[in-house]
Amino acid sequence: MKLLTDLFSTDYGLMSIAVIAFMLGMAGWFGAFFKRKMAEDAKKAGL
């Protein structure tokens, strides 16, 4: 339980949450971006 208390109440815990959330958001954005670009390239190639 101390782990969760430290995670949500200390500056380094909150920064860890922020970094994890940012990385997950970035991974989702890159996934959607690459998927969209691959679909555009496939359409240009006539596949």
C-alpha positions as CSV (number, residue, x, y, z in Angstrom):
1,M,0.0,0.0,0.0
2,K,2.9,2.3,0.6
3,L,3.8,1.9,-3.1
4,L,0.5,3.4,-4.2
5,T,0.8,6.1,-1.6
6,D,4.2,7.1,-2.9
7,L,3.1,6.8,-6.5
8,F,0.2,9.3,-6.1
9,S,1.6,11.6,-3.4
10,T,5.2,12.2,-4.2
11,D,6.7,14.4,-6.9
12,Y,8.7,11.5,-8.4
13,G,5.6,9.2,-8.4
14,L,3.5,11.8,-10.2
15,M,6.2,12.4,-12.7
16,S,6.4,8.6,-13.3
17,I,2.6,8.5,-13.9
18,A,3.0,11.5,-16.3
19,V,5.8,9.8,-18.3
20,I,4.0,6.5,-18.5
21,A,0.8,8.2,-19.7
22,F,2.8,10.3,-22.2
23,M,4.5,7.2,-23.6
24,L,1.3,5.3,-23.9
25,G,-0.3,8.2,-25.7
26,M,2.7,8.6,-28.0
27,A,2.6,4.8,-28.8
28,G,-1.1,5.1,-29.7
29,W,-0.5,8.2,-31.9
30,F,2.4,6.6,-33.7
31,G,0.4,3.4,-34.3
32,A,-2.4,5.3,-35.9
33,F,0.0,7.5,-37.9
34,F,1.9,4.5,-39.3
35,K,-1.3,2.6,-40.0
36,R,-2.7,5.6,-41.9
37,K,0.5,6.1,-43.9
38,M,0.7,2.4,-44.8
39,A,-2.9,2.5,-46.0
40,E,-2.1,5.6,-48.2
41,D,0.9,3.9,-49.7
42,A,-1.0,0.7,-50.4
43,K,-3.7,2.8,-52.1
44,K,-1.1,4.6,-54.2
45,A,0.4,1.2,-55.2
46,G,-3.0,-0.1,-56.2
47,L,-3.1,-2.9,-53.6
